Every structure is written in C-alpha cells, then in structure tokens.
Amino acid sequence: MSLPDREKTERSHLLRRIAVAGLVGSLALVSACTVRPLYSNAPLSTGSNATANSELASIAIKPVKTRYAQQVRNNLIFGFGRGAGEPASPLYSLDLSVTEAVESSALVQIQTDEDEPTAGSVTLTASYTLTDAKTGAVVTVGKRAITSSFDRPRQEFASYRAQIDAENRAARELGEALQLSIAQDLVRHGKRAG
C-alpha cells in the first residue's frame, strides 16, 4: 500500500476551493437579478396596488383611421383586456399611429420587356404615445415595426387577398410586440416614479 502523493492532494484541495468560491460568486450574482414574469400578480409600477394584468387592462386606445391600424388596435384591446374589451375608467390613454409599406420582393420576367411581381412584403410601423389619463403627462413614447411576406399569384383578387392576409398577420404580431413593449415601459416608468 502506498501513501497518496502530497502534491496532488494539495492541488485537488486548491481546485475544490476555487470551484466553491466560483460557485458562491455566481450565486451572489444570480441573486442580484430582478427577473420576474411580466404578467405576474406583482404590480408593474412601484407603489401601485394594481396587478400587471389590471394595469394593462386600464389602457384606453384612441380611435384610428385605416383598416390595418384598426386591426392593430383591435389586437391591442383584446390583448390588454384579455378579451374583456375596453376599460370603463382608464388609467392611461394610448395614442396610436400605424403606417404601411407594401413592396415587391421578387420579380419574374414573363416576357423580354415585362417583369411581374411574385412575392411581396407588408411592413406595418406603429408609433405610440402613452399618457396618464388623469394628468395628461406623457408616460412613454415608442415605435415598433413588423414585416410579413406574401405570395402574389397572377389572379388579381387572389393577390389582393394575400396582401390583406399579410396585413392581418403583421397587425396581430405588431399588437403583441406593442403589448410587451408598453408593459416594459410601464415597469420602467414605475421604477423612475418610485
């Protein structure tokens, strides 16, 4: 039977101490994080008694003028209220402006002097201003954009319908992006106010 090598055991003790110190250090860093679910029961704003869901449900969205902007607005109303509709007594007012850009993405040459678009993309860009309904003070301003692609068949109505479907997809995704962005803005605003 032989004795253990003293040098190897000292080295292994040193490596264990370094590993333990690294573990303790990483636990200290992780414990400093303030990550929490956005749609939890905790309030978004410091000092608020309202849950995140009820605070988002208290946002009234001003009317818009175009079909695609109305699609974004409808998706936001549904998302904020979780299907309950617009709030009776809103805490916030959202002014929404949506613009559209339709572009041809791919062209196919059908004759020597003509090109026909076969794919397109719809980009919806929303600018928003969230204000406090009581004071009229601006809480946050932001901008988001979503692009949705579509095929352009040769038949005119089918091409038009494909573009409308792409607008609807972009409006749904833009509504979800705005919902998340506004919730994050309310959290930031609550930290500054608190």
C-alpha positions as CSV (number, residue, x, y, z in Angstrom):
1,M,0.0,0.0,0.0
2,S,1.4,3.4,-0.9
3,L,0.7,6.8,0.5
4,P,-1.1,9.4,-1.5
5,D,1.0,12.0,-3.4
6,R,1.0,15.1,-1.1
7,E,1.4,17.4,-4.1
8,K,-1.7,16.0,-5.9
9,T,-3.9,16.2,-2.8
10,E,-2.9,19.9,-2.2
11,R,-3.6,20.7,-5.8
12,S,-7.1,19.0,-5.6
13,H,-7.9,20.9,-2.4
14,L,-6.9,24.1,-4.1
15,L,-9.1,23.3,-7.1
16,R,-12.0,22.5,-4.9
17,R,-11.6,25.8,-3.0
18,I,-11.5,27.7,-6.4
19,A,-14.7,25.8,-7.6
20,V,-16.5,26.6,-4.3
21,A,-15.5,30.2,-4.5
22,G,-16.7,30.4,-8.1
23,L,-20.0,28.8,-7.2
24,V,-20.5,31.2,-4.3
25,G,-19.7,34.2,-6.5
26,S,-22.0,33.1,-9.3
27,L,-24.9,32.6,-6.7
28,A,-24.3,36.1,-5.4
29,L,-24.6,37.5,-9.0
30,V,-27.7,35.5,-9.7
31,S,-29.4,36.6,-6.5
32,A,-28.9,40.2,-7.5
33,C,-31.1,39.7,-10.6
34,T,-34.6,41.1,-10.6
35,V,-36.1,38.9,-13.2
36,R,-39.8,38.2,-12.8
37,P,-42.7,37.2,-15.0
38,L,-44.1,40.3,-16.8
39,Y,-47.7,39.2,-16.4
40,S,-47.5,38.1,-12.8
41,N,-49.7,39.3,-9.9
42,A,-47.0,41.8,-8.9
43,P,-47.7,45.4,-9.9
44,L,-45.9,47.0,-12.8
45,S,-45.4,50.3,-11.1
46,T,-43.8,50.9,-7.8
47,G,-46.4,51.8,-5.2
48,S,-49.3,50.6,-7.3
49,N,-51.9,48.2,-5.9
50,A,-53.0,47.0,-9.3
51,T,-51.7,43.8,-10.8
52,A,-49.8,43.8,-14.1
53,N,-52.9,42.4,-15.9
54,S,-55.3,45.0,-14.4
55,E,-52.9,47.9,-15.1
56,L,-52.6,46.8,-18.8
57,A,-56.4,46.4,-18.9
58,S,-56.8,50.0,-17.8
59,I,-55.3,51.4,-21.1
60,A,-57.8,53.1,-23.4
61,I,-56.7,53.2,-27.1
62,K,-57.8,56.2,-29.1
63,P,-59.6,55.5,-32.5
64,V,-57.6,55.1,-35.7
65,K,-58.5,55.8,-39.3
66,T,-57.2,52.9,-41.5
67,R,-58.2,49.2,-41.8
68,Y,-54.7,47.9,-40.9
69,A,-54.4,50.4,-37.9
70,Q,-57.8,49.2,-36.7
71,Q,-56.6,45.6,-36.9
72,V,-53.6,46.6,-34.6
73,R,-55.9,48.5,-32.3
74,N,-58.3,45.5,-32.0
75,N,-55.5,43.1,-31.2
76,L,-54.2,45.5,-28.5
77,I,-57.7,45.9,-27.0
78,F,-58.1,42.1,-26.9
79,G,-54.6,41.6,-25.5
80,F,-54.7,44.3,-22.8
81,G,-58.2,43.3,-21.6
82,R,-57.7,39.6,-22.1
83,G,-60.9,39.6,-24.1
84,A,-62.9,41.8,-21.8
85,G,-62.9,44.8,-24.1
86,E,-62.1,48.5,-23.4
87,P,-61.8,49.8,-19.8
88,A,-64.7,51.8,-18.3
89,S,-62.4,54.1,-16.3
90,P,-58.9,54.0,-17.9
91,L,-55.8,55.0,-16.0
92,Y,-53.8,55.5,-19.3
93,S,-54.6,56.7,-22.8
94,L,-52.7,55.3,-25.8
95,D,-52.4,57.4,-29.0
96,L,-51.5,55.0,-31.8
97,S,-50.3,55.8,-35.4
98,V,-49.8,53.0,-37.8
99,T,-48.3,53.3,-41.3
100,E,-48.0,50.7,-44.0
101,A,-45.4,50.0,-46.7
102,V,-46.0,47.3,-49.4
103,E,-43.1,46.2,-51.5
104,S,-42.5,43.7,-54.2
105,S,-39.9,41.2,-53.0
106,A,-39.3,39.1,-56.1
107,L,-39.8,39.7,-59.8
108,V,-40.2,37.1,-62.6
109,Q,-39.6,38.0,-66.2
110,I,-42.6,36.9,-68.2
111,Q,-41.6,38.5,-71.5
112,T,-38.5,40.3,-72.6
113,D,-39.8,43.7,-71.6
114,E,-42.1,42.9,-68.7
115,D,-41.5,41.8,-65.1
116,E,-44.2,40.5,-62.8
117,P,-44.0,40.6,-59.0
118,T,-44.5,37.1,-57.5
119,A,-43.8,37.9,-53.8
120,G,-44.4,40.9,-51.7
121,S,-43.9,42.1,-48.1
122,V,-46.1,44.3,-45.9
123,T,-44.4,46.4,-43.2
124,L,-46.6,47.9,-40.5
125,T,-44.9,50.5,-38.3
126,A,-46.6,51.8,-35.2
127,S,-45.7,54.9,-33.2
128,Y,-47.3,55.3,-29.9
129,T,-47.6,57.7,-27.0
130,L,-48.9,56.5,-23.6
131,T,-50.2,59.3,-21.4
132,D,-51.6,59.3,-17.8
133,A,-55.4,59.8,-18.2
134,K,-55.7,62.0,-15.1
135,T,-52.8,64.3,-15.5
136,G,-52.1,64.1,-19.3
137,A,-48.4,63.6,-18.6
138,V,-46.6,61.5,-21.2
139,V,-45.6,58.2,-19.6
140,T,-43.7,56.8,-22.6
141,V,-43.2,57.1,-26.4
142,G,-42.1,54.3,-28.7
143,K,-42.1,52.8,-32.1
144,R,-42.2,49.2,-33.4
145,A,-42.4,47.6,-36.9
146,I,-43.3,44.1,-38.2
147,T,-42.9,42.8,-41.7
148,S,-45.0,40.0,-43.2
149,S,-44.3,38.3,-46.6
150,F,-46.9,37.0,-49.0
151,D,-47.1,35.4,-52.5
152,R,-48.6,37.3,-55.3
153,P,-50.5,34.9,-57.7
154,R,-51.5,36.1,-61.2
155,Q,-55.1,36.4,-60.3
156,E,-55.9,39.9,-59.1
157,F,-58.3,39.1,-56.3
158,A,-56.1,36.3,-55.0
159,S,-53.1,38.7,-55.0
160,Y,-55.2,41.4,-53.1
161,R,-56.5,38.7,-50.6
162,A,-52.9,37.5,-50.0
163,Q,-51.9,41.1,-49.2
164,I,-54.8,41.6,-46.8
165,D,-53.9,38.3,-45.0
166,A,-50.3,39.5,-44.7
167,E,-51.6,42.8,-43.2
168,N,-53.7,40.9,-40.7
169,R,-50.7,38.7,-39.7
170,A,-48.5,41.8,-39.3
171,A,-51.2,43.6,-37.3
172,R,-51.5,40.6,-34.9
173,E,-47.7,40.4,-34.4
174,L,-47.4,44.1,-34.1
175,G,-50.2,44.1,-31.5
176,E,-48.3,41.5,-29.5
177,A,-45.0,43.4,-29.8
178,L,-46.6,46.7,-28.7
179,Q,-48.3,45.0,-25.7
180,L,-44.9,43.7,-24.5
181,S,-43.2,47.0,-25.2
182,I,-45.8,49.0,-23.3
183,A,-45.7,46.6,-20.4
184,Q,-41.9,47.1,-20.2
185,D,-42.3,50.8,-20.5
186,L,-44.8,50.8,-17.6
187,V,-42.3,48.8,-15.5
188,R,-39.5,51.4,-16.3
189,H,-41.9,54.3,-15.6
190,G,-42.8,52.7,-12.2
191,K,-39.1,52.4,-11.2
192,R,-38.5,56.0,-12.1
193,A,-41.6,57.2,-10.2
194,G,-41.0,55.1,-7.2
